[in-house]
Amino acid sequence: MCDSDEHACNGMCAGNTIQTGCFLSASCAPCPAPPLEGTEICNTNGQCDFTCPGGYNKVGSACACATQCCKPTDCGANQACNGGTCVDLCNSDDCTASCVVMCFPDFGIGQCNGGNCNCVCI
């Protein structure tokens, strides 16, 4: 008989952890890897499960951004994620500031030209 924080694994007692498949695991195999952005857990029913961070919703076996974007890579070229919405860097009121931020680490000067942010080496 195992303690309340353990379950039987191949004739031995093991902790109720994601490494042993949680409380209801008969095989005691580790829980499967969580989806991108997710964190694996043992749920209250003793089964392998996952949670999603703030800004993401659990949708089936994935974590989906709750808004149009959660990180810059969710948006297209010359766009930024601003408050959950993809915004065009060069068609916004703060075009110059956005281009400077986008270009600064590698090139130096950012200029808007025809709706595109062009990085100019200095």
Order of alpha helices (4+ residues) and beta strands (2+ residues): beta-beta-beta-beta-beta-beta-beta-beta-alpha-beta-beta
